[in-house]
Amino acid sequence: MRPRSLALAAIVAVLTWPVAAQSLAGKWNATVDAPTGPFAFVFDLLIDAGGALTGTMQSELFPPIPIKEATLKGNDVAFKITFEGLPDGSSLTVSYTGTVKGDELALVSKLEGAAPGGGPTEQAFTAHRSK
């Protein structure tokens, strides 16, 4: 690639990155099928001043859990959450990967380790921007 073309590509990437990042910031409502029935939760995603993705996941069943190891590349996102202090004293980490498109965030969750109660270890779902 010629230096001029490379410079133009870099400028376009820098100018479009904030749009993609800001389109992800906000509250996202989701529901997944669990062995005990539908499970509703909310992702509250933030983009800090340095452009890093931060935020929490919460539901009526647990307090906000911080997301960690978050990455944002264009419209693609990845992060993890860890449920600490489960009744048996263990923890459970769930990784999420997905793509934001408008007011929908298509995600795939994957449990790291065995699922409690024998549930699925991977599940696709769509979160919707809270209005």
C-alpha positions in Angstrom: 0.0 0.0 0.0 1.4 3.4 -0.9 2.1 5.8 2.0 -0.6 8.2 0.9 -3.2 5.4 0.8 -2.1 4.1 4.2 -2.4 7.6 5.7 -5.9 8.0 4.2 -7.0 4.6 5.6 -5.7 5.5 9.0 -7.6 8.9 9.0 -10.8 7.1 8.0 -10.4 4.6 10.8 -9.7 7.3 13.4 -12.7 9.3 12.3 -15.2 6.4 12.2 -14.0 4.8 15.5 -15.8 7.3 17.8 -19.1 6.8 16.0 -18.9 3.0 16.5 -17.8 3.3 20.1 -20.5 5.8 20.9 -23.2 3.7 19.2 -22.4 1.0 21.8 -22.7 3.2 24.9 -25.9 2.9 26.8 -28.2 0.4 28.5 -29.0 -2.8 26.6 -31.9 -5.1 27.7 -31.6 -8.8 27.1 -33.4 -12.0 27.9 -32.1 -15.5 27.5 -33.7 -18.9 28.0 -32.5 -20.6 31.2 -33.3 -24.0 32.7 -35.6 -22.2 35.2 -37.3 -20.0 32.5 -36.6 -16.6 30.8 -33.8 -14.7 32.5 -33.8 -10.9 32.0 -30.7 -8.7 32.5 -29.2 -5.3 31.5 -25.8 -4.4 30.2 -24.9 -0.8 31.0 -22.0 -0.1 28.6 -19.8 3.0 28.8 -17.0 4.3 26.7 -14.4 6.2 28.9 -12.5 9.3 27.8 -9.6 7.1 26.5 -12.0 5.1 24.3 -12.0 2.0 26.5 -15.2 0.0 26.9 -16.4 -0.4 30.5 -19.7 -1.1 32.2 -21.7 -3.6 34.2 -24.3 -6.3 33.8 -27.1 -6.6 36.3 -30.5 -8.1 37.0 -33.1 -8.4 39.7 -31.2 -11.4 41.0 -27.7 -9.8 41.5 -26.1 -6.5 41.9 -24.1 -4.9 39.1 -21.1 -7.0 38.0 -18.3 -5.1 36.2 -17.3 -6.2 32.7 -13.6 -6.9 32.2 -11.2 -7.7 29.4 -13.4 -5.6 27.0 -12.4 -4.9 23.5 -14.2 -2.8 20.8 -13.1 -2.9 17.2 -15.5 -1.1 14.8 -18.9 -2.6 15.6 -17.5 -5.8 17.1 -17.4 -6.1 20.9 -16.0 -8.7 23.3 -15.9 -8.8 27.1 -16.2 -11.1 30.1 -18.1 -11.0 33.4 -17.4 -13.2 36.5 -20.0 -14.2 39.0 -18.2 -14.4 42.3 -19.2 -16.2 45.5 -21.6 -18.7 44.1 -23.4 -20.9 46.8 -20.7 -23.6 46.5 -18.0 -20.9 47.0 -16.9 -21.0 43.3 -17.0 -18.4 40.6 -18.3 -18.5 37.0 -16.9 -16.5 34.1 -19.0 -15.8 31.0 -17.4 -14.4 27.8 -19.5 -12.4 25.3 -18.7 -11.6 21.7 -21.0 -9.7 19.4 -21.8 -7.0 16.9 -23.8 -3.7 17.4 -26.1 -2.6 14.6 -28.3 0.3 15.3 -30.4 -0.5 18.4 -29.6 -4.2 18.4 -26.5 -5.9 19.9 -26.2 -9.5 18.7 -24.2 -11.5 21.3 -23.0 -15.0 21.9 -22.4 -15.9 25.5 -20.0 -18.8 26.4 -19.5 -20.2 29.8 -15.9 -20.9 30.7 -16.2 -24.3 32.3 -19.2 -26.5 33.0 -22.7 -25.0 33.2 -24.4 -25.2 36.6 -27.4 -27.4 36.4 -26.4 -28.8 33.0 -27.6 -25.8 31.0 -26.1 -24.8 27.7 -22.5 -23.6 27.7 -23.1 -21.3 24.6 -26.1 -19.2 23.7 -26.9 -16.6 21.0 -29.2 -13.7 21.9 -29.9 -10.1 20.9 -29.9 -7.2 23.4 -32.0 -4.1 22.6 -31.1 -0.6 23.4 -33.1 0.8 26.2 -35.2 3.8 25.1 
